[in-house]
Structure formats: structure tokens, C-alpha cells
Amino acid sequence: MKIKTLNKIEYIIVDPTKNITALVISKVSIIDQAKVAKAIMSVEKEVEQVGFISYGDNADITLRMSGGEFCGNATMSIAVYHAIKNNLDKAHIKVCVLDTEDIINVAVEKMEDDTWRCRETIPYEPKITYIDIDDYRSLPLVSLDGISHIIFGDIGEKLQSIKTNLQFSGPDIKKWCESLSLPAIGFMFYDESESKLIPYVYVRESDTLFWENACASGTIAIGAYLAEKYQKNINQTIHEPGGTMNISKNEDGKLVLEGKVKILV
């Protein structure tokens, strides 16, 4: 595990389904985290988000994203970091998401190719409401802690060219984030017929906007939406630009996200 340094700040780079993430090991005050995140992202061009590691009494390890949002990929990644640090090849890790103090249970297991298989259980049920945006009506808005996702579904062939659609430019997504009074917002462009997802995510505090290679919280939102739509348990593989993740909802009513994490060297 290679530890990098920038201005005396130590961090590592992880790859959860190509949603490249920096995890900061050094202690950084919350007021300085957005500034430190921007500095790291200016150097590490592939990094799409930055999380900060700390420790408390109610979990094995604590995570805070630079924008205060919930991030499923960073949650899995920090669990893998904890397992490696403690020489564990297989473990159940309790991760505290600091801004909400939710405890996320993450099962991790090291694979032969040095990737880690992760299984993350969401302790609460996301809230789903429906909103109108421009010419789109009754779009699902799925709210998780610190981030909400709008699902644009059944768009078929438009999915392949959506990045060039000026209707969803950066100023647009920032405008909708502010108008809905959300700390972070994702536009999830989802083709249900092929279970393909293209995520577009804006975080206000860190002022970051990315066409992400994978979005774990967006995948959770898709799972919550499908479970409500069909009123049944689900087990769905979601194909994203960086690879696949699986979302399921089983008999106990909990959403479970499965993905893979690799520590980059």
C-alpha cells in the first residue's frame, strides 16, 4: 500500500470500480477538508472524490467525504484500508459515516488478484419522492444521507449520447442542486432494459462535478427505486462506465451493495 504525500498530508489512492478515490490518512480539520481535497485533485487528475479517515469509539474506522456526502464506494474503500492495516484477509468492518453517524457494515474479502470483494449493508431505507425537471415529469428523487439522486430512466438510445446533451450542462445540475436545497445531487441516467447507468454527480461544499465511472450511492438509489417500482425484492447487476456493481434488497428489507476495490500503487 503506497502512501503519498502532498504538503505534508498523507493519502492513498484506491480504485472502486474506476471511481478513483483518495483517502486522506493525516488528520485534517473539517473546515480545511474541501481545500485539501481540491489540492489533491489538482495533482491526482484521475481522482473523482476525496475522503478523510479518523477514528471514534462507536466503529472500527470513521469516514468523512470532503463535501459531507455519503459515498458507498469510499465506504467500501476505507473498510479495505482498515483490513489491510490490520493484516486481515477477510473481515466485517464497521464504518462510521461522520456527518450522519450512521454505522455501515462492510464485509471485505481479499481475492487472488489482490482486489477486494466488498458487501455493504445500508442501515436505513432511502426516501423516494417524485419531481419535475424541465420537460421531464415525475422523476424519482431518491434521498440518502447527504446526497440525493434523480433517476432519468427509460431513455434508451439517448444514454449513449447523454454527455453531449447541453440540457444537462454543469450550470444546470448546480442550479437544480441549489433550488432543491441539497448538499449533493446526482443525475442518474439509467437504461433499465439493459441495466446500464451513467452517473453525473455534483457536491456543493467541495464544488466538484464529475461524469463518474461508477457511483455506489447512485446504484443504491437505483435499487431503492426498482424495489418500490415493482414492490418486490430485487437482485440487480448495474453496468457502469467503470465496471459492474450489484444491488439487492432481501427479506429483511435492507439494501445490500456489492462491488470490488483495489488499492493503487
N, C-alpha and C positions, 0 to 999 in steps of 0.2 A: 504494500500500500504506500504509494508515493505521496508525501506531504509537500505541498507547495507553499511558498511564502510571497506575500506582497505587502510592502510597508509594515513588516513585522507581523502581519496577520497570516496565520497558518490555515490552510484549507486542503481539501481533497476534491477530485473530480470523479463523479460517478455517472454511469450510463444506465438509467432505467428506460428501456425501450426507446433509446435515442433521444429521450427528453433530458438532455445533458444538464446535470445539476452540480453546483458547487456546494459543499458542506463546510462551513467555517468551524474550525476546531477552537480557535482562540476565543477568549471571552470578549464580546463586543456589546456595549450597551444598546438597548433598543433604539434610542434616539439616533445612534450612529449607523444602524444596520443598513438602511437604504443607501447611504453614502458609500459604505464598504462594498455593498453588493454591486453598485454601479462601477466602482473601481475594478472589481474582479471581472465583471462582464466586459469592461473595456479592453482587458488583456486576454481573457479567455473567450474568444469570439463564438465558440460553439455553445457556450453556457446559456441556457434559457431561463434559469432561475437560481436563486441562492438561498440556502437555509443555514440557520445558526444553531449550533449544538450547545446545550447546557445540561445541568443535572439537578434533580429535585428529589424529594422524599417519596413521591407517590408513583414513580415509574422508574424503569431502568435507565431511560435517557429522555431528554426533552428537546423538541424541535420548535423553532420559530422561523417562519419564512420572512424574508425581508419586507414583504408587504402585509404581513399578518394573516395571509390567506391559508386555508387548508390545502395541502398538496399531498395527494396519495403517493405519487412517485418518490418525493423526498422522504415521506414517512417510511416507505419500504427501504429506501437507501440508508437512512440513519439506523434502521434496525440491522441491516447488513454490516454497517460500520461497527456497531456495538458487538455483534457476534465475532467479527474478525479481531477486534481489540481484545476480546476475552477468550480467544482461541477456541471458539465454538464452531463446529461444522453444521450443527443443527440446533435450533433453539426457538423458543417462544419469547418474543421481546415485547415489553410494554413501553409504548412511546407516548409521551405526553405532548399534545399539541398546545403550546403555551397560551396563546391568546384566548382559547376556549377552555383549557384544562381538560379537554377530552382525553381519555386514555384509549389508544388504538392498539389492539393486539395484533402483532405481526409474527407469523410463523415463517422462519427462514431456513433454507437448506442449501448447502454448497453442492454444486454439481461437478461432474468430472472435468468440464471445460472451464472451470473457475468462475462461471456465472452462478448466481444465486437465485433459486426459485423462492418466491415470496407469496404469502397468502395473508391478506389484510382484511380484518373484520371491522365493519363500520358500526359503532355502538348506537347510532341513532338513525331514525328514518328521515330522509330528506323531505323537505316540504315542496309540494308542487302546486303552482298556480298557473294561470294562462293569461298572456298579454298580447297586445297588438303592436307590431312594428312596421311602419310604412305600409306597404301593400300586403303584408303578411298578417294573418288573423289567427288568434287563439294558439299562439306559440307556447309550448311548455317552458316555464321558468322553474328550474329545479334549484332549490337553495340548500347549500351545505354551509358549514361554519366558515365564514369569512370569504366565501365565493359563491356566486350563483351562475348557472349555465342556461342559456337559451338554446333550445333544440330546434334547428331547422331540418325537418325530416321530409322524406318522400320527394327529394329534389332530383333524384335520378341522374341524368346525364349532366346536369349543372354542376355536380360535385367535382368533376374533373377540371372545370374552368373557373371555379369559385374564387380563386386567388386573384383573378383579373377582373372580378366584378366590382366596379367602383362604388357600388351601393354599400359595400362593407369595407370602406377605407378606414384608416386609423382614426381620423376625427369622428367618424360615425360611431365606432364602438366606444370611444371615450365619452361621447355625448350621451349615449344610452346608459353607460355606467353611472354618470353623474345624475342623469334625470331619474334613474331608479334608486338613487342613494345607496349604491352598492360599493363595498370596498374593492371588489374584483369581479370581473364578469368574463364569461366565456361564450363565444358563439360556436355552438357545436353543429357542424354541417354533417348530417348523418343520413346515409343511404341505407334504409332498413332492408331493402331487397337483397343487398349484398353485404350488409353489416359492415359498411365502411364509414369511417369517421375522419373528418379533417377539423382539428381544433384551432381556434383563434382566441387568444386569451390576453386580457388587459388587467393589470394590477395598479390601482391608483397610487398607493403610497410610494411604490418604487418606480412608478411611471414607465413600466415595461409592457411592451405589446409584441406578441410573437404568434406566427403561424407555427404551432408546436408540432414536434414529431410524434408526440403522444401526450395525452392528458388523462391522468388517472382519475382526478375528481370529475372530469367530463365523462369518463367511462362509467363511473359510479352514477352520475346523473342519468345517463342513457339507461342503465339498469333499472333505476328507480322509475323512470318514465315507462319503460316496457312492462314492468311488473304491474303498474297501475293501469296501463292501457289494456292489457289482456287479463288482468285480475287473476294472475296465477304466478307460481314460482317460475323463475327463469334460470337459464344457464346458457349464456351467450358469449361467443368469441367475437371481439371487436377488432377489425383490421384498421390500423392507423398508419400514417406515413412511416413511422419508425419500427413497426412490427405489430404484434398482436398482444392484447390483454384479454382476460376473461372476467366477466362479471356474472355473479349468480345471486339468487335470493332463494333461500331454502325454507324448510318447515318452521324454523324458529323466527322467521321474518327478518333476519339480518342480511344485509348486502355484504358479499364477500368478493374482494378484488384479488385477482391473481396475475402476477407479472414476473419479470426477470430483471435482475440488477447485476451490473458488472462494475467493478472498481477499475477506473482507468489509470494507467501508469505512464 
